[in-house]
Amino acid sequence: MLEVSKKTLRRVILGVIACIVVYWLLHEPVRVKVFFSTIYGVLSPFILGGVLAFILNVPMRAIENSFLKKIDRPALRRSVAMVLTFIAILIVLASVIWLLIPQIANTIQSLIPSLTDFYLDARDWVIETLNENPQLKDWLENNTELEKTNWDKLIQDALSVVGTSISAIVSGTVSAVSTIFSAVFNLFIGVVFSIYCLFQKETLARQGRKLLYAFIKEKNADFIIRVLRLTNSTFSNFLSGQCVEVCILGIMFAISMSIFRMPYIPLISVLIAVTAFIPIIGAWAGCVFGAFFILVENPVLAFWFVILFVVIQQIENNMIYPKVVGSSVGLSGMWVLLAVALGGELMGVAGMFLMIPLVSVLYTLIQELTNKKLSARGLDQQKLEPQPPELYSRFRAKRESKKKTNQIKQTKRKEKKK
């Protein structure tokens, strides 16, 4: 009788379970979507809390290790560091809101008369253009058929649209209130969960290591832990570098706009700095709003603002961003641009933000694996130089041999002519 080992039996069972899961995924897409949506809805506050804990851990760790070393009690030191971190985050958010909200209000107040003047100027330009081009005016009169328009029916249709819109607005308002309440509740749960994670991060890390070593081979567990530590370090450095880069970009716009005496300097510089958290292309959103604000007040300055933005963006994308962010994650400028393009194509804005540290981790792992393979093969280091001496000398010898052959042929031709 054929005996089956426990290892083989376990593999067969796992294979059967995998086949059942794949079959279910392929043949029940609606139920699969509902299932995963339900799981995501339940876990979303805790996922948010984990993300917040990871982000807040970067400044909290710096505060705890740099400014609070003299506090001997670890629990007290951790508590003070967490409180200072939340205070610092709130101060930054309040400063951004304090800079943006009054500026936006003042901008809207100043834009209202400017928009009126802009509308009157546009209307006068249209009238003048029609008067100077009678053919265009005749074409519009013949094709628009304004005199045949049934204004009563048009008004009734407009009223029905307004009534439908009001009901849609009411139902949309109720839905929006429910969504906002759910978002606030999830945010509250996420913040509380992040506080627990930050207080017990060493305990959670130790429990995770115990699970890995209990159910996975030691060699594989060592590799997973090393990758997780590398990922944590890379993401932390990326967040720090991104914050520094955003501050540099905002200061550059504030100084350059002051030199050229452009309006709305605090509003536009802060807006561009905030949107620049999206790597490479995020600041373009700030450029659109800034150009619109300046356009209403002075179209010529709006044109020069766009030119200034393009120049600063070229300097920032090709010099500052690769140096600040790229060096913090260990990537060159070429790989940073490639990671941003790839992340944006695959996952949109979130992909642009996540792909840079992920590519950095993959780059480091591939580099370590390549060096390990090369050292195991015992290759001559000269073959790994930018221009191997052996290949260079061989190609040079071939060129010199061909050159000598051509010289000999030319000499023989000259002798025959003589």
Buried (B, 14 or more C-beta within 10 A) or exposed (E): EEEEEEEEEEEEEEEEEEEEEEEEEEEEEEEBEEEEEEEEEEEBBBEBBBEBBBBBBBBBBBBBEEEBEEBEEEEEBBEBBBEBBBEBBEEEEEEBEEBBEEBBEEBEEBBEEBEEEBEEEEEEEEEEEBEEEEEEBEEEEEEEEEEEEEEEEEEEEEEEEEEEEEEEEEEEEEEEEEEEEEEEEBBEBBBEBBBEBBBEBEEBBEEEBEEBBEEEEEEEBEBBBEBBEBBBBBBBBBBBBBBBBBEBBBEBBBEBBEEEEBBBBBBBBBBBBBBBBBBBBBBBBBBEBBBEBBBBBBEEBBEEBBEBBEEBBEEBBEEBBBBBBBBBBBBEBEBBBBBBBBBBEEEEBEBBBBBBBBBBBEBBBEEEEEEEEEEEEEEEEEEEEEEEEEEEEEEEEEEEEEEEEEEEEEEEEEEEEE
